[in-house]
Amino acid sequence: MKLFTDWGFSTNSWQGQRGEYWVLAQAIAILSFIALPVYAPASLHLSLAERYGLWGMAAVLGLSALTLIVKGLLDLGHSLTPLPHPKDDGQLVRSGVYSLVRHPLYSGLVAGAFSWALYQVSLSHLIGTIVLLVFFNAKANREEHWLLQKYPDYADYQRQVKRLIPWLY
């Protein structure tokens, strides 16, 4: 129970003041993605070389996703919380993987989903990845509203580092 209070949850948590419903929606979105059936269009005929090429790209993307997630968790350290609202005693982290992308955990989850879609050659998972990207972009938008309120130098950080896709977006 101490872990939840350390993360910012409280007995009043489900009033939504710290973004608790975003966490619930995130869990539902991820579980829904996992439960998606694989749909590979019947008209799509890939050669063995093309399939291996997709699998190679999926492996590289999957390792990148794992790196973003693990490094993001480690770099956040004490400031880690599943809530989009920053911890009261947290610090703004701008180093490590956070110098490449502002939300590496969200980026890693989306990249992992895209990796799975490529590996499975699944149109349903590609659509699910787009849904996750839209969801995490909206969650990041809400989170950044709170970060701007808490950290005066967050606006400079926003101008210097991309939100979800390193060097692009």
GROMACS elastic network, one bead per residue, 0.5 to 0.9 nm:
[ bonds ]
;  ai    aj funct       b0    kb
    1     4     6  0.53940   500
    1     5     6  0.66645   500
    1     6     6  0.87397   500
    2     5     6  0.51337   500
    2     6     6  0.59896   500
    2     7     6  0.85359   500
    3     7     6  0.61948   500
    3     8     6  0.88347   500
    3     9     6  0.88480   500
    4     7     6  0.50332   500
    4     8     6  0.65078   500
    4     9     6  0.53553   500
    4    10     6  0.75819   500
    4    81     6  0.88249   500
    5     8     6  0.50900   500
    5    10     6  0.58452   500
    5    11     6  0.89942   500
    6     9     6  0.73325   500
    6    81     6  0.80840   500
    6    87     6  0.84035   500
    7    79     6  0.83429   500
    7    80     6  0.69545   500
    7    82     6  0.69462   500
    7    83     6  0.74217   500
    7    87     6  0.69307   500
    8    13     6  0.82813   500
    8    18     6  0.79370   500
    8    81     6  0.70198   500
    8    82     6  0.86667   500
    8    83     6  0.73224   500
    8    85     6  0.83315   500
    8    86     6  0.83085   500
    8    87     6  0.60956   500
    8    88     6  0.78436   500
    9    12     6  0.78245   500
    9    13     6  0.54001   500
    9    14     6  0.85870   500
    9    18     6  0.82319   500
    9    20     6  0.80695   500
    9    83     6  0.81800   500
   10    14     6  0.83464   500
   11    14     6  0.77904   500
   12    15     6  0.60498   500
   12    16     6  0.85873   500
   12    17     6  0.87884   500
   13    16     6  0.63295   500
   13    17     6  0.71182   500
   13    18     6  0.73215   500
   13    19     6  0.87211   500
   13    20     6  0.66327   500
   14    17     6  0.77406   500
   14    18     6  0.87356   500
   14    19     6  0.87413   500
   14    20     6  0.61913   500
   14    21     6  0.74398   500
   15    18     6  0.82707   500
   15    19     6  0.88518   500
   15    20     6  0.78417   500
   15    21     6  0.87399   500
   16    19     6  0.52387   500
   16    20     6  0.52162   500
   16    21     6  0.60590   500
   16    22     6  0.85638   500
   17    20     6  0.72846   500
   17    85     6  0.82840   500
   18    21     6  0.85638   500
   18    22     6  0.89875   500
   18    83     6  0.64094   500
   18    84     6  0.66747   500
   18    86     6  0.81607   500
   19    22     6  0.52746   500
   19    23     6  0.68751   500
   19    83     6  0.57436   500
   19    84     6  0.55677   500
   19    85     6  0.61428   500
   19   139     6  0.88752   500
   19   142     6  0.83957   500
   19   143     6  0.82663   500
   20    23     6  0.52535   500
   20    24     6  0.65691   500
   20    25     6  0.87930   500
   20    82     6  0.86088   500
   20    83     6  0.61208   500
   20    84     6  0.79030   500
   20    85     6  0.87725   500
   21    25     6  0.60339   500
   21    26     6  0.83795   500
   21    83     6  0.89234   500
   22    25     6  0.50177   500
   22    26     6  0.59597   500
   22    27     6  0.86201   500
   22    83     6  0.75169   500
   22    84     6  0.74494   500
   22   139     6  0.68338   500
   23    27     6  0.62830   500
   23    28     6  0.87031   500
   23    82     6  0.66608   500
   23    83     6  0.62852   500
   23    84     6  0.78877   500
   24    27     6  0.52032   500
   24    28     6  0.63562   500
   24    29     6  0.86613   500
   25    28     6  0.50567   500
   25    29     6  0.60439   500
   25    30     6  0.86140   500
   25   135     6  0.89271   500
   26    29     6  0.50099   500
   26    30     6  0.61341   500
   26    31     6  0.85041   500
   26   132     6  0.86870   500
   26   135     6  0.79493   500
   26   136     6  0.81797   500
   26   139     6  0.88814   500
   27    30     6  0.52717   500
   27    31     6  0.60828   500
   27    32     6  0.84139   500
   28    31     6  0.51819   500
   28    32     6  0.59147   500
   28    33     6  0.85272   500
   29    32     6  0.50873   500
   29    33     6  0.62043   500
   29    34     6  0.87340   500
   29   128     6  0.87996   500
   29   131     6  0.84444   500
   29   132     6  0.69936   500
   29   135     6  0.82988   500
   30    33     6  0.50877   500
   30    34     6  0.63143   500
   30    35     6  0.87098   500
   30   109     6  0.87417   500
   30   132     6  0.78286   500
   31    34     6  0.50529   500
   31    35     6  0.62014   500
   31    36     6  0.87273   500
   32    35     6  0.50496   500
   32    36     6  0.62350   500
   32   128     6  0.84717   500
   33    36     6  0.52569   500
   33    37     6  0.88462   500
   33   113     6  0.79818   500
   33   125     6  0.70076   500
   33   128     6  0.59473   500
   33   129     6  0.78398   500
   33   132     6  0.83364   500
   34    37     6  0.83968   500
   34   113     6  0.89535   500
   34   125     6  0.87780   500
   36    39     6  0.87593   500
   36   124     6  0.69326   500
   36   125     6  0.68322   500
   36   128     6  0.79828   500
   37   122     6  0.85323   500
   37   124     6  0.70538   500
   37   125     6  0.79656   500
   38   117     6  0.85431   500
   38   120     6  0.69441   500
   38   121     6  0.80625   500
   38   122     6  0.52969   500
   38   123     6  0.74328   500
   38   124     6  0.62278   500
   38   125     6  0.68883   500
   39    42     6  0.87744   500
   39   120     6  0.85490   500
   39   121     6  0.78864   500
   39   123     6  0.55404   500
   39   124     6  0.54415   500
   39   125     6  0.77515   500
   40    43     6  0.85463   500
   40    44     6  0.72465   500
   40   120     6  0.78251   500
   40   121     6  0.59075   500
   40   123     6  0.58284   500
   40   124     6  0.78290   500
   41    44     6  0.54217   500
   41    45     6  0.86691   500
   41   121     6  0.87603   500
   41   122     6  0.78664   500
   41   123     6  0.72135   500
   42    45     6  0.74773   500
   46    49     6  0.79170   500
   46    50     6  0.57272   500
   46    51     6  0.60048   500
   47    50     6  0.51240   500
   47    51     6  0.61879   500
   47    52     6  0.85965   500
   48    51     6  0.50738   500
   48    52     6  0.61154   500
   48    53     6  0.84791   500
   49    52     6  0.51010   500
   49    53     6  0.60477   500
   49    54     6  0.86607   500
   50    54     6  0.62341   500
   50    55     6  0.85768   500
   51    54     6  0.51188   500
   51    55     6  0.61673   500
   51    56     6  0.85685   500
   51   119     6  0.84035   500
   51   121     6  0.84016   500
   52    56     6  0.60188   500
   52    57     6  0.85787   500
   53    56     6  0.50402   500
   53    57     6  0.62561   500
   53    58     6  0.85239   500
   54    57     6  0.50879   500
   54    58     6  0.60097   500
   54    59     6  0.85394   500
   54   118     6  0.60221   500
   54   119     6  0.64060   500
   54   121     6  0.79615   500
   55    59     6  0.60701   500
   55    60     6  0.86707   500
   55   115     6  0.85750   500
   55   118     6  0.68700   500
   55   119     6  0.51548   500
   55   120     6  0.84617   500
   55   121     6  0.89886   500
   56    59     6  0.50750   500
   56    60     6  0.63325   500
   56    61     6  0.85644   500
   56   119     6  0.84645   500
   57    60     6  0.52097   500
   57    61     6  0.60433   500
   57    62     6  0.83616   500
   57   115     6  0.76008   500
   57   118     6  0.76757   500
   57   119     6  0.82797   500
   58    61     6  0.50634   500
   58    62     6  0.57999   500
   58    63     6  0.84819   500
   58   112     6  0.85789   500
   58   114     6  0.77669   500
   58   116     6  0.67658   500
   58   117     6  0.81605   500
   58   118     6  0.56378   500
   58   119     6  0.54871   500
   59    63     6  0.61182   500
   59    64     6  0.84905   500
   59   115     6  0.70121   500
   59   116     6  0.89889   500
   59   119     6  0.79591   500
   60    63     6  0.52285   500
   60    64     6  0.61616   500
   60    65     6  0.85931   500
   60   115     6  0.82304   500
   61    65     6  0.60718   500
   61    66     6  0.85994   500
   61   111     6  0.63907   500
   61   112     6  0.69241   500
   61   114     6  0.78597   500
   61   115     6  0.55519   500
   62    66     6  0.61715   500
   62    67     6  0.85441   500
   62   108     6  0.85061   500
   62   111     6  0.68134   500
   62   112     6  0.52305   500
   62   113     6  0.84002   500
   62   114     6  0.82972   500
   62   115     6  0.53532   500
   62   116     6  0.77147   500
   63    66     6  0.50329   500
   63    67     6  0.60819   500
   63    68     6  0.85963   500
   63   112     6  0.82906   500
   64    67     6  0.50202   500
   64    68     6  0.61705   500
   64    69     6  0.86548   500
   64   108     6  0.73758   500
   64   111     6  0.76149   500
   64   112     6  0.81742   500
   65    68     6  0.51437   500
   65    69     6  0.62454   500
   65    70     6  0.86403   500
   65   104     6  0.86710   500
   65   105     6  0.85564   500
   65   107     6  0.72799   500
   65   109     6  0.66041   500
   65   110     6  0.78410   500
   65   111     6  0.52730   500
   65   112     6  0.52018   500
   65   113     6  0.88447   500
   65   115     6  0.83369   500
   66    69     6  0.51761   500
   66    70     6  0.60451   500
   66    71     6  0.82860   500
   66   108     6  0.63871   500
   66   109     6  0.83442   500
   66   111     6  0.87573   500
   66   112     6  0.73524   500
   67    70     6  0.53068   500
   67    71     6  0.57343   500
   67    72     6  0.79894   500
   67   108     6  0.76246   500
   68    71     6  0.53700   500
   68    72     6  0.56713   500
   68    73     6  0.84317   500
   68    97     6  0.69473   500
   68   104     6  0.53643   500
   68   105     6  0.63470   500
   68   106     6  0.88488   500
   68   107     6  0.72037   500
   68   108     6  0.51617   500
   68   109     6  0.86802   500
   69    72     6  0.50602   500
   69    73     6  0.61293   500
   69    74     6  0.86147   500
   69   104     6  0.62694   500
   69   106     6  0.79952   500
   69   107     6  0.79759   500
   69   108     6  0.52615   500
   69   109     6  0.74060   500
   70    73     6  0.52043   500
   70    74     6  0.62073   500
   70    75     6  0.85316   500
   70   105     6  0.81537   500
   70   108     6  0.88833   500
   71    74     6  0.50628   500
   71    75     6  0.58646   500
   71    76     6  0.84515   500
   71    96     6  0.76389   500
   71    97     6  0.63654   500
   71    98     6  0.89881   500
   71   104     6  0.82335   500
   71   105     6  0.87305   500
   72    75     6  0.51660   500
   72    76     6  0.61270   500
   72    77     6  0.87709   500
   72    96     6  0.79825   500
   72    97     6  0.61216   500
   72    98     6  0.71081   500
   72   103     6  0.81149   500
   72   104     6  0.56571   500
   72   105     6  0.59120   500
   72   108     6  0.88532   500
   73    76     6  0.53730   500
   73    77     6  0.65922   500
   73    80     6  0.69813   500
   73   104     6  0.87513   500
   73   105     6  0.74000   500
   74    77     6  0.53940   500
   74    80     6  0.87962   500
   75    78     6  0.89576   500
   75    79     6  0.89471   500
   75    80     6  0.88808   500
   75    93     6  0.74113   500
   75    95     6  0.75023   500
   75    96     6  0.63017   500
   75    97     6  0.72231   500
   75    98     6  0.77124   500
   76    79     6  0.53184   500
   76    80     6  0.53377   500
   76    81     6  0.88865   500
   76    91     6  0.85963   500
   76    92     6  0.86620   500
   76    93     6  0.64246   500
   76    98     6  0.87295   500
   77    80     6  0.58180   500
   78    81     6  0.85090   500
   78    89     6  0.86823   500
   78    90     6  0.68350   500
   78    91     6  0.82751   500
   79    86     6  0.76027   500
   79    87     6  0.63528   500
   79    88     6  0.89845   500
   79    89     6  0.75076   500
   79    91     6  0.60758   500
   79    92     6  0.79497   500
   79    93     6  0.81621   500
   80    83     6  0.87835   500
   80    86     6  0.84895   500
   80    87     6  0.78254   500
   80    90     6  0.79650   500
   81    84     6  0.75592   500
   81    85     6  0.81984   500
   81    86     6  0.73310   500
   81    87     6  0.69249   500
   82    85     6  0.86011   500
   83    86     6  0.71924   500
   83    87     6  0.83977   500
   83   143     6  0.85389   500
   84   139     6  0.71901   500
   84   140     6  0.75416   500
   84   142     6  0.72298   500
   84   144     6  0.83020   500
   84   146     6  0.79922   500
   84   147     6  0.89619   500
   85    88     6  0.88107   500
   85   142     6  0.84785   500
   85   143     6  0.59619   500
   85   144     6  0.87214   500
   85   146     6  0.60830   500
   85   147     6  0.75277   500
   86    89     6  0.83811   500
   86    90     6  0.65626   500
   86    91     6  0.84875   500
   86    92     6  0.88328   500
   86   143     6  0.77883   500
   86   146     6  0.70846   500
   86   147     6  0.66569   500
   86   150     6  0.79077   500
   87    91     6  0.81164   500
   88    91     6  0.87334   500
   88   150     6  0.89143   500
   90    93     6  0.89563   500
   91   151     6  0.86083   500
   92   147     6  0.83410   500
   92   151     6  0.70760   500
   92   153     6  0.89689   500
   92   154     6  0.79764   500
   93    96     6  0.83636   500
   93    98     6  0.66282   500
   93    99     6  0.86065   500
   94    97     6  0.80313   500
   94    99     6  0.53750   500
   94   100     6  0.88362   500
   94   102     6  0.79083   500
   94   157     6  0.75416   500
   95    98     6  0.52399   500
   95    99     6  0.50134   500
   95   100     6  0.84829   500
   96    99     6  0.56664   500
   96   100     6  0.76759   500
   97   100     6  0.53663   500
   97   101     6  0.65720   500
   97   102     6  0.82871   500
   97   104     6  0.69246   500
   98   101     6  0.51780   500
   98   102     6  0.53392   500
   98   103     6  0.71679   500
   98   104     6  0.67975   500
   98   161     6  0.80798   500
   99   102     6  0.72249   500
   99   157     6  0.88348   500
   99   160     6  0.85616   500
   99   161     6  0.65061   500
  100   104     6  0.82570   500
  100   161     6  0.61814   500
  100   162     6  0.71625   500
  100   163     6  0.89911   500
  100   165     6  0.86280   500
  100   166     6  0.55501   500
  100   167     6  0.73442   500
  101   104     6  0.57510   500
  101   107     6  0.80521   500
  101   161     6  0.57123   500
  101   162     6  0.52412   500
  101   163     6  0.56187   500
  101   164     6  0.59501   500
  101   165     6  0.65746   500
  101   166     6  0.51799   500
  101   167     6  0.78302   500
  101   169     6  0.86916   500
  102   107     6  0.89551   500
  102   140     6  0.89271   500
  102   157     6  0.82472   500
  102   158     6  0.76543   500
  102   161     6  0.62618   500
  102   162     6  0.61801   500
  102   164     6  0.65937   500
  102   165     6  0.89198   500
  102   166     6  0.86186   500
  103   106     6  0.55555   500
  103   107     6  0.61879   500
  103   108     6  0.86253   500
  103   140     6  0.72554   500
  103   162     6  0.86537   500
  103   163     6  0.60286   500
  103   164     6  0.57597   500
  103   165     6  0.87884   500
  104   108     6  0.57867   500
  104   109     6  0.84597   500
  104   163     6  0.84880   500
  104   164     6  0.68371   500
  104   165     6  0.85247   500
  104   166     6  0.89012   500
  105   108     6  0.50853   500
  105   109     6  0.62910   500
  105   110     6  0.87277   500
  106   109     6  0.51706   500
  106   110     6  0.62687   500
  106   111     6  0.85486   500
  106   132     6  0.89710   500
  106   133     6  0.82950   500
  106   136     6  0.60724   500
  106   137     6  0.83360   500
  106   140     6  0.82189   500
  106   164     6  0.70470   500
  107   110     6  0.52143   500
  107   111     6  0.59999   500
  107   112     6  0.84209   500
  107   133     6  0.82624   500
  107   136     6  0.82196   500
  107   163     6  0.85716   500
  107   164     6  0.51929   500
  107   165     6  0.65338   500
  107   166     6  0.87471   500
  108   111     6  0.50266   500
  108   112     6  0.59086   500
  108   113     6  0.84719   500
  108   164     6  0.88764   500
  109   112     6  0.50470   500
  109   113     6  0.61695   500
  109   114     6  0.86456   500
  109   132     6  0.83146   500
  109   133     6  0.89163   500
  110   113     6  0.50436   500
  110   114     6  0.61924   500
  110   115     6  0.85200   500
  110   129     6  0.62418   500
  110   130     6  0.82681   500
  110   132     6  0.63098   500
  110   133     6  0.59894   500
  110   136     6  0.81580   500
  110   164     6  0.89859   500
  111   114     6  0.50239   500
  111   115     6  0.60138   500
  111   116     6  0.86117   500
  111   129     6  0.82730   500
  112   116     6  0.62572   500
  112   117     6  0.86709   500
  112   129     6  0.88682   500
  113   116     6  0.51210   500
  113   117     6  0.62683   500
  113   118     6  0.87438   500
  113   125     6  0.73656   500
  113   126     6  0.79487   500
  113   128     6  0.78763   500
  113   129     6  0.55561   500
  113   132     6  0.81866   500
  114   118     6  0.62360   500
  114   119     6  0.85651   500
  114   125     6  0.75092   500
  114   126     6  0.64295   500
  114   128     6  0.87032   500
  114   129     6  0.57271   500
  114   130     6  0.85320   500
  115   118     6  0.51913   500
  115   119     6  0.61270   500
  115   120     6  0.86087   500
  116   120     6  0.60217   500
  116   121     6  0.81363   500
  116   122     6  0.82427   500
  116   125     6  0.73809   500
  116   126     6  0.85839   500
  117   120     6  0.52861   500
  117   121     6  0.56348   500
  117   122     6  0.51290   500
  117   123     6  0.71183   500
  117   124     6  0.78606   500
  117   126     6  0.52761   500
  117   127     6  0.87895   500
  117   128     6  0.85919   500
  117   129     6  0.76385   500
  118   122     6  0.67484   500
  118   123     6  0.89040   500
  118   125     6  0.84572   500
  118   126     6  0.77761   500
  119   122     6  0.78405   500
  120   123     6  0.87846   500
  120   125     6  0.82096   500
  121   125     6  0.83299   500
  121   126     6  0.84447   500
  122   125     6  0.52955   500
  122   126     6  0.62909   500
  122   127     6  0.88022   500
  123   127     6  0.62782   500
  123   128     6  0.85151   500
  124   127     6  0.52151   500
  124   128     6  0.61557   500
  124   129     6  0.86478   500
  125   129     6  0.59719   500
  125   130     6  0.85701   500
  126   129     6  0.50172   500
  126   130     6  0.64452   500
  126   131     6  0.87631   500
  127   130     6  0.51133   500
  127   131     6  0.63367   500
  127   132     6  0.87211   500
  128   132     6  0.62007   500
  128   133     6  0.86088   500
  129   133     6  0.61306   500
  129   134     6  0.86596   500
  130   134     6  0.62507   500
  130   135     6  0.85612   500
  131   134     6  0.51892   500
  131   135     6  0.61215   500
  131   136     6  0.86344   500
  132   136     6  0.59833   500
  132   137     6  0.83337   500
  133   136     6  0.52747   500
  133   137     6  0.59949   500
  133   138     6  0.85810   500
  133   164     6  0.87148   500
  134   137     6  0.51422   500
  134   138     6  0.62590   500
  134   139     6  0.86955   500
  135   138     6  0.51916   500
  135   139     6  0.62026   500
  135   140     6  0.85734   500
  136   140     6  0.58915   500
  136   141     6  0.83673   500
  136   164     6  0.85527   500
  137   140     6  0.50618   500
  137   141     6  0.61268   500
  137   142     6  0.87937   500
  137   163     6  0.81786   500
  137   164     6  0.74479   500
  138   142     6  0.64431   500
  138   143     6  0.86586   500
  139   142     6  0.52018   500
  139   143     6  0.61321   500
  139   144     6  0.85594   500
  140   144     6  0.59274   500
  140   145     6  0.85660   500
  140   163     6  0.78560   500
  140   164     6  0.85859   500
  141   144     6  0.51952   500
  141   145     6  0.64519   500
  142   145     6  0.52205   500
  142   146     6  0.68692   500
  142   147     6  0.88804   500
  143   146     6  0.53502   500
  143   147     6  0.62237   500
  143   148     6  0.87148   500
  144   148     6  0.59546   500
  144   149     6  0.84922   500
  144   154     6  0.83519   500
  144   158     6  0.89469   500
  145   148     6  0.53470   500
  145   149     6  0.65729   500
  145   150     6  0.89876   500
  146   149     6  0.50924   500
  146   150     6  0.63054   500
  146   151     6  0.86035   500
  147   150     6  0.51061   500
  147   151     6  0.57818   500
  147   152     6  0.84432   500
  147   154     6  0.66656   500
  148   151     6  0.54310   500
  148   152     6  0.62279   500
  148   153     6  0.77505   500
  148   154     6  0.55003   500
  148   155     6  0.65841   500
  149   152     6  0.69438   500
  149   154     6  0.86555   500
  150   154     6  0.84100   500
  151   154     6  0.54534   500
  151   155     6  0.84402   500
  152   155     6  0.70370   500
  152   156     6  0.85992   500
  153   156     6  0.54793   500
  153   157     6  0.66181   500
  153   158     6  0.89480   500
  154   158     6  0.61659   500
  154   159     6  0.87534   500
  155   158     6  0.50214   500
  155   159     6  0.64591   500
  155   160     6  0.88339   500
  156   159     6  0.51985   500
  156   160     6  0.63766   500
  156   161     6  0.87900   500
  157   160     6  0.51167   500
  157   161     6  0.59986   500
  157   162     6  0.88934   500
  158   161     6  0.55403   500
  158   162     6  0.68422   500
  158   163     6  0.74752   500
  159   162     6  0.76046   500
  161   166     6  0.77419   500
  161   167     6  0.75404   500
  161   169     6  0.87809   500
  162   165     6  0.64536   500
  162   166     6  0.58197   500
  162   167     6  0.60065   500
  162   168     6  0.65350   500
  162   169     6  0.50715   500
  163   166     6  0.74896   500
  163   168     6  0.85306   500
  163   169     6  0.56017   500
  164   168     6  0.81424   500
  164   169     6  0.57062   500
  165   168     6  0.54265   500
  166   169     6  0.65779   500
